[in-house]
């Protein structure tokens, strides 16, 4: 299962890289950023460290943000899918880290991890889609947009904490 998690995470990272280059082309700035990002992603997937995996996820987001900047894209309609890919990258990488080598997983553990990943991805896609819809209103810089942005950030942080606590509770409970 460890290798499957790493392969899935590597494929998701490749999707983010590919989409970044599809947006911005092979510009010098994006290739330079890629030369910094790829080693971080490889380290995150091979050294089995949660910190490195987090750094790798941030590097993927930076790669995508760099592509948006280079391509001068005002709003990317596929941003929710990129957010989902990065979250799934972290989930798959975390699964690879947390499972000892040559260990069979109980179906309930796999099911619980898949449900937690589905909840995280659903939240990310919903928040990203709501942000895109709000941006499409053309109220940039207004107090209402700032308030909605702050409220959205607060909801995203609170929901993430609830999901993390639920997942931690499931992990600490052990086999029942």
Phi, psi and omega in degrees: 000330181300315182291324179298316178300317179294320180295316179298316179298318179296320178294320178295319177297319178297324177296318179294316177299312181299317179293323177300316179288329176294324179289312191250353184075183182268058179289158180300319181296317182289322177294319178298316178296322179296322179295335175274325186282317185303313179298326178293319178293316179297317179297319179297329182268344184250335185266359175052054177234130179296324179296315179294326177295320177295317177299320179297319178295319177296322178296321177297318178296320178296321178300314180295316179297321176297321178295319177298320180292313182296320182281351181055049180271125180288315179209127182259118182292342179265008179303320177300326179288325176294318177300318178296319180296319179293318177297318178293327174302313180294316180298314180293319177295320178295322177298318179296324180287318189279343181265121177296152180302146177052043178243129177280141180258141174289144181300326181293326177293314180297317180298317178297318179294321179294320178294319178296319178295319179297320179295317179297315181294318179299316178298314181297316180294319180296314180294319179295318179294320178295322178296316178297319179297319179294320179295330181288344180290340178077028179256030186307133176085355181282161179297323180297319179292319178296317179296317179295322178296316178295319179295319178296318178296319179296317179296317180297317180293314181297316180295321178297319178296319178298316179295319179294318178296319179296317180293320179295322178296321178293321181289321182285337181293327179069188180292133186264000000 
